[in-house]
Structure formats: C-alpha cells, structure tokens
Amino acid sequence: MTRVEEQIRADIVEAGRRLYARAYVASNDGNISARLDEGRLITTPKGVCKGFMTPDMMVIVDYEGHKLSGERDASTELPMHLEIYRNRPDAGAVVHAHPPLATGFAVAGIPLTRAVLAEVITTLGSIPIAAYGTPSTAELPEAVRKYIRAHDGMLLANHGAVTCGTDVFAAYYKMETIEHFAKISLVARMLGGENLISRDEVERLQGLRGFYGIPSPAPLCSDPSEGGGDQVACQVLEAPDSPDGRLVPDASLALKRDRAEDRGPQRARLRDGVEDRGPQRARLHNGVEASRDGEIRLTYGELAALIADAVRALKD
C-alpha cells in the first residue's frame, strides 16, 4: 500500500467521523469515495456507521464498479459516485450525506439557489435539487447526471445531498457549506425573509473565485436550458437587478405581506369573538390562529407566551 493510499483511507475515515459527529448521517447512512489512480477508486463499505470506520474497511473498485480488493462490499450508492466521476474529470472525491436542514429543503422541494451569502456564491454558486430517484438504483445516477457538470453540490429530492471536490476534504467542506447555508436560509425566512444580493454584486463575487483559487464548474445564467441537451451547462442564481444597491429585499415575500395587509379591512368580527378570515382560517379569542379543519397556527410570540403560561402553571 502506498503512502498516498494510506492518506486517502485516513481522510475518508476522518471525514466519516465528522459527518457522524455533526449528525449529517445517522446509523449506516452516507458514503464517501475518492480517486486512487486512473484505474481505481476507493470507497466506503456498505452497512457500516460512518462514525466508526477504520482504514482497513475501505473497498477498492474500478470505474465500472467492479470490486478489486477489500474484505467488504462497496456502498450500494457507488453508481451515483461513478456517474459523477464520469462527468467530472476534475473531481477527486465525492461525499453523500443526509444533513437534516438541507435535506429538509430537499423534501420541501426548495432549491438553495438564492443569492444570499457571498461565501456560498464564491464556493458553490447555486445548489439545485436533482429529481427523486430510488436509492441504490439507476434512477439516482441519472438524476444527478443532469446537474453535476455545472455544480459541485446539489440536493437530492426526498433523500439528502451530494458534493464533489478535488479531494476528500474539499468535498466534505462543501457538504458543511450546504448545511450551513440551509440553516441560515431557514432562519432568515422564519424571521421575515432574505435580502438578496444583486446581480451586479454576484458578478463581482464570481470574479473573485479566480482570486481565491476556487474554479467554477460552469458560468452563471438565467435559464438552465441555455446549454442545451439533457444536462444543465450553467448555474442559475436568483439575483435581482438593482440600480440602487447591492442588497435587495425579496420581492415575493413583500408581495405576500402586501396581500395579507390588503385582507385586513375585509375581515369581520363574529359575535363570539372569533375573527372571520374566510373559509379556511379563524382567530380564536386568545389570539391563536386556527384553520377550520382544526389546525392551530402560532407565531413565535404566541408560542413563547403559551410556554411561559405553562411554566407559571407548573410553578404554582
């Protein structure tokens, strides 16, 4: 075994430990692979918790997926990794995991394609969602194939996320970036919405990728079909034009707030103190919003007040 192979095995073990420690995977979820040379790659085995791997557990296969050495069998998601290597000669490693918040966006069908964080724009660009494919079948590699030439990372619908990089840690760090971005995006939306980075500023940030030594796999575009064919050839970022500033409030959220305000004068007060808000929603006498089918909706302030009341009741 060469020193290069020893180092790659050690890097995979450490990356797996970090994935598990950060709860990006649970149980035996996730998989990692890396190029070993022109004819071989090394991958994690199936049926093993990524937090408790050892270097000797790794499996060596060729680029058709045939096992060459190792006591265990390769991950059942290996075909997805092979598809990435076929389409990205520059990729030296692939990481697949199920980070909870990013996977939540994938389950909700919400891509991380808004220009919100400069660091994400300069390292990953946009993060699309690949269509759902049954895990461990040919459907998943086919879904990933659509986006992988233009993206270093993507969400997998109702599944998780996958990233590629020049080496194991480059791919792992991109997985960290995706989950970090998902967390910030979720918090911003819960607090009322994101301010988007303008198109001009995005172009400036893209120009810095060369300065930072972070090559982009594809240019930005407004329409993913511009490249033609069945594979996306450019990255779509939601970045509005703005002659006035570099940050632009999300227009879609502003529109929703305007619509909510417009409904205000149309509301009528019922005799029992319940506010009529149409056939679907009603506001109860204590300020808690409920739908006609019994679903209760709370703001953070209302939830905090209910918790405070419960705590006082317990103390009394």
N, C-alpha and C positions, 0 to 999 in steps of 0.2 A: 504493500500500500504506500503510495506516495505521500509526501507532506501536504500537497495540495488537497488530495482526497481526505486526509485526516482533518484538515482545517474545515473543509466543507461539511463533513459529518458533524464536527463540533459546532459549527454555525447553525446547522439545522436543529440540533438538539437545543441550543440556547434560544433560537427563535421560537421553537415549540414551547419551551418553558415560559417565555414571555407571553405568548398567545394565551396560554392557560392561566397564568397569573393575572392577566388583565381581563379574564373572563371573555375573551374573544372566541373561545371554543369551550365546549363542555363535553364531558365524557370522552369518547373517541373521535369527536368531530375534527374537521380540518385536515389539511395536508400541505406539505412543502416539498418542493423539488428544486434541483439545481443541475446545470450542465456540468459534466465532469470532463468531457473532451468532445471531439467531433462525432464520436460514435456512441457515446454513453451518457446517461444522466443518472443521478442518484435521487431517490425519493423516500418519503416516509412509508412505513408499512401500514397495512390496514389493521383495524382492531386494536390500536394502541393509543392510550391517552397521550396527547402531545406534551403534557407537562412532566411526563415521567419516562421519556425516551432515553436511550443510551446510543452511542455511536455505532455499536455493532448491530443494532436493529435495522439499519438502513438497507435498502434494496437497490441494486444496480440493474438498469434496463437499457435496451437500445431505444432508438427513436421511433420504433414501431410498437414499443410497449412489451417486447419480449424480455423475460427475466434472464439476466446473465449471471447474477450471483446474489447471495443473501439467503438466510435461513427462513425468512418470512415472505409473504406475498406483498406485492406493491399495493398502494392505495387504489381503491376502486374508482377514484376520481382521476386517475392517471390520464385517461383520454383527453380530458379538458386541458391538462398541462401540456400534453403533446401537441394539441391544436395551437396553443399559444406559442410554443417554440417553433412550429412550422411557419407561423405568420409573423413572428418577431425574431429575426436572427440576432437582434441586439439584446434580447432577453437572456440573462444568465440564470435567473431563478424565478419561481412562481410560488406565491403564498395564497392559500384559500382558507377562509375562516368565516365565522358567523358572529361578528361583533354586534352586540344587541341593538344599539341605536341605529347603526347603518342598516342592519337587517330589518329594523322596524320601517325605515323609509322604503326598503325594497318590498316589504309586504304591503305597504300602503300604496305602492306604485308611484312613488315620488322620487324622481332622479335628483341627484345633487349637482345640478347644472346651473345654479345661480351664481353670479359673480359677487361673492360676499367677502371672502378672505384673500388678501394678497398672497399669503403663503401657499394657499391651495392653488391659486391661479398659476404661480410660478413653479409649482412642483408636479401637479397633476392635471391642471386645466379643468375640464369638465368630467363628471362621473355619471355616466348614463346607467340605465337599467337594461340588462340583457333579458330577453324573453324567458319565461319559465320553461325549464326542461327537466324531465325526471332525472334526479341524481343517478349517477353511475350508468347512464345510457348515452347513446349517440346524440340525443337531443341537446344535452348541455354543451358539449363542444361546438355544436352548430350554432347555438345561441350566442356563445362567447365569440365565435368567429366573426360575427357581424361588426363588432366594435373594437376588437383587440389591435388591429393595425393602427388605429388612431388614438388609443387610450392605454395608459399604464395601469388603470384601475377601473373597476366597474362593479355595480351592484348586480346581484343575481336575483331575479324576481322570486319572492317567497322562499329564499334559500340562504343567501349570505353575500359575500363579496370575494373578489379575486384581484390580485395585483401582480405585476411583474416588475423586475428591476435588473440591474446589471449583475447583482449578486444577492445572496440570501438576505442580508440586512437591508439592502436597498428596497427589495420587495416588501420586507416586513415593515419598514418605516412608512411605506406608502399605505399599508393597512392601518397603521396608527393614525396617519393623517386623515384617512377616510372616516374613521370612527370619531376622531376629534372634531372634524368638520360637521358630522351628523349631530353631535351633541350641541355644538354652538348654534347650528341652524334650528334645531328643535327649541332651544331656549329662546332664541330671538323671535321665533314665530309665536311662542306662548306669551311673550311679553308685548306682542302687538305687531310684529313684522320686521323684516330686514330692510336696511338701507343697501341698495345695490351699487356696486362700483360701475362707473360709467364706461361706455365702450372705449373712449379715448384712453382712459386710465388702464383698462385691460390691455390695450395695445402696448402701452408703456411697460406694463408688468411682463408681458410676453417677451418684450425685448430684453428684459433682464435675465431671462433664462440662460442666454449665452454667457452673460457676465458671471452668473453663479455656476456655470458648468453643468446645467441641467437641460439637456436637449429635449425638445418637444417631439413626440412621435408624429404629430400632424399639425397643420395650421388651424386657426380658428375660422369658422364660417357661420352663416346664419341659417343654412339649410343643410342637414346631414346628407341629403341626396345629391349634393353638388358633385361629389366624387364619382357618382355613377356606380353601376354594378350592384352586387348584393352585399358589399362591405362598405361601412362608413369610412370615408377617407379624410374627414376633418372633424374638429371638435366644436360643438355648439355650446356657447355660454350665453346665459340670459344676462345681457349687459346693455342697458338702455342708452340711447344717445342723450347727451345733456350738454347744452352750451353754457350752463350756469355753474356747474360744479362737478366734483369727482364722485360724490355720493348722491344717489337718487332714491327717494322713498319708493317702496314697492307700490306701483300704481294699482295693482289688483287688490291689495289689502285696503288701500284708500277708498277704492270703489265700493268694497263691501261695507266699510264704515259709513260711507255716504248713504248707501241703501238702507242701512239699519237706522240712521237718523231720519231718513225720509218716512220710515214706517211709524215714527213716534207719534205725530199728530193724528194718525188714523186709529190709534188704539182707543178702546172704550173700556170703562170701568164697570165691571159687573156688580150687582148688588151684594154679592157675598164677599167682595173684596178681591176677587181674582181678576187679573187684567187680561182682557181678550186680545190675543196676539195671533188670531187666525185659527184655522182648523187643527194645527199641529201642536202649538205651544200655549202654555198658560203660566202666569206667575202666581205662585202661592202667596198667602198672606204674610209669611215670614221672609219674603224676598227670594226664595229659591225657585229657579225656573224649572218647569216640568213640561214634558210633552203629553199629549192626550193619551198616548199608549202607556204612560206611567214612568217613562224615563226621566230621571232627575238630572238637571244640569247645574253645576255650580261654578262660580268664578273662584279664583284663588282667595279673594277676600271673604266670600261666603263660606268657603271650606274652612278657612282659618277660624272664623267666628264659631262655626259648629264644633270644631275641635276644642276651642277654648271653653265653650259651654260644657262640653263633655268632661273636660279636665276639672272644671269647677264642681260639677256634679259629683264626681268621684271623691274630691276632697271633702265635700260636705257630708 
